[in-house]
C-alpha cells in the first residue's frame, strides 16, 4: 500500500497548514493524512470524500468517530464486510473483510470542501489504489466528488458516466462502480439517503461480488 499513501504528504500547502493549526488546537488528534483502512487485496473499495474534523481526522481511521461512519459500519457488518457494526478507534480490533475504505482526499479540508487542485494532487494515490485491485473489483463511490475522482484516476470522461444513486457503471479492465449518496449527517437527517437506500447499494455490491 506504500505507493497509494504517503503519511508525510504536504503537497497541498493549504491543507498542510490547516492540519498544523488543527493539531495545535487539538493535540490528541491524528491531524495528518489518513491512511486507507482494510484488506489490501480487497475486491470492494469504498471511496469517500475526505476525513471529517472530529472523525477520521481525530482517530486516524476513515469514517471513524463521526456521524457518517455510523450507517456505513452498520451496513458493512450487515452485508459481511466488517467484523463489527461499530468502529471506535485504531485499537478496537475491527477488521474489514474483502473491503477497503479510502477517501478522494486524504487530508481534512477546511469546511470539508477540498479545492480542485487538492483533489487532483491526491488523485495519484487513488490511481494506485485502483490499479492494485483485482480484475473483478468493485468500487462504491460515496458522493459526486468521489465518483468524479475515480473517473479522473482512470482517465475517463465524467460525461460518459453520470452520477446516480445505486447506479452501476462498467469501467475498463473489468472494474465496476456503484454510486451512492454520501452517508453524511446532512444526507441521512434530511432523508436524502435512508438506511434502506444505502442497503440497496450494498445488496447490489454483495450480489456482484458473489
N, C-alpha and C positions, 0 to 999 in steps of 0.2 A: 504493500500500500504506500510505500515511500514516495513513489512517483506521483501519486494522486493527493498528496498532502504535505504541507510544509508548516510545522508548528511555530516556526520563527518568521513566517512571511510578514513583510512590512511594505509590500509593493504599493499598496493603496495608502498614500500619506494621510488622507482624511480619516480613514478607518483606524490606522495605527495610532494616530494622535488621540482619537476618541477613546480607544481602548486604554491608552495610558491614563487618561483622565478618569475613566471608569474604575480602573484598578486603584488609583489614589483614593477615590471616594468609597470604594468597596474592596478593601484589602483581601478579603476572603474569597472573592470571586475569581473564577478561571480567567476571564478577561483576556483571552488570547484566541487565535484561530481555533475553531472547534473541529476535531477530527471526525471523520466518518465513523459510524459505530455498527458493528455486526459482523457477519460472516464474509470474509474477504473473497470467497468463491461463490457467493450467493447468486441465485438466479433472479431474485427480486431486488431491485434498487429503488428506494423511495427518495425522491428529491424534493426538499422543501425550499423555502426562500432564504432565510438567514437565521442565525441564533437570536433568541429573544433575550432582552436585557436581564430579566430575573429567571430565565430558564436555562437554555444551553450555555449562554454566556457566563452564568453563575456556576453551573455544575460541571461543564466540560463535556456533556453528552447531548447529542441532538434531541430536541423535544423533551427534555427532562427538567422538571421544576416549574413549568408554566402551564397555562390552561390548554394550549394547543396539544400538549402531549397526552392529556387525559383520554380523549377519544381515540387518539392514534394507538396508544399502547393497549387499551382495552380491545380494540379491533384486531390488532396484531395477535393478541393472545387468543381471541375468539376463533381466528382462522388458522391457528397453528404456527404462526411465525415468531412467537415470543414465548419464553418460559414463564412469564408472569404478566398479569394485567396492569401493573403499575411500575413506573420507572422513577426511582428516587435519587440515586447518586451513582457515581462510578464504582462504588464499593458494594452495591446491593446484590450482586451476583446474577442479575438478569442477563439472559442470553437471547440473542435473536437466532432464528432457525431458517436457513436458506434465504436470509433477508439482510439488507444493509440500509442504513439511514445516512443521508448526507444532505447538504444544502448547496444551492446555487452559489451562495456567497458564504464563505466560512467564518467571516468576522461580523460581529454586531455592527450594524449601521445606525447612525442617528435616526430617530423616529421610525426605525425599522424600514427605511427607504434607501436602498443602495442606489448609487448612481450607475448610469450605463457603463462608464469606464471601469467601475469596480466589478460589475458583473462580468465584463469582458476579461479583466485581469484574472478572475477566479475560474474562468471557463476552461483554462488549461488543465486544472485539476479534475474538473468534471469530465473532460475528454478522456483523461487517463482512466477514470473510474469506469466509464462506459466501454472503453477499449478492453478492459480486463474482464468484462462479463462474458459468460458462456454464449454460444451462438443462439440458444433458445431463450435468452434472457428477457426480462420484462421490467419496464420502468413505470412507476407510478409518479406522475408529476403533480405536486400539490400546488395548484395555482398557476396563473398565466406566466409569471416570471420564471418559475421552474420549468414549465413547458417550453418556453422560448429558449431558455438556457440549454436544455437538452438538444433542441433542434440546432442551435448555434454550434454546439460542441461537435455535432455530427455533420456540420456543413450543409444543413437542409434549409429550404426556404420556409419561412413561417406561413406564407400564404397557401402553401400546399397541405398544411396540417393545422386546421383551425381548432382552437381550444374548445372543448365541450365536456361538461361533467359526465363521467363514466363513458366517454368516447374512446374507443380503441383505435390506435394508429399503427399500421405495419410499417416499420422502419427498415432501412437497408441492413443486409447481413444477418437477417433472421430476428433482429430485435423487434419488440413491440412496446408501445407506450399506452397507458391508460391515464386520462386526465381526471383530476378531481378538484373540486373547490378545496381551498386550504382549510384545515381544521382549526382555524384561529378562533379566538374568543368571539370576535365580531361576527364571523360567519355562523358559528353554532348558536349564539344567543339570538341572532336575528332569524335563525332557522333557514338561512340561505342554504346551509348544509345541516341536514338532520342525521342522527345516527343511522337511520335506515338507508339514507342516500350513500353514506360512507361505506356501510356494509355491502351495498351493491357493487361498489368498486372492488372491494377485496374478495367478494364472492366470484366475480369475474376473473380476478387475478388468480385465485386458487384453482379455478377450473382450467384456465390456460396452462398453468404450471403442472397440473395433474396429467 
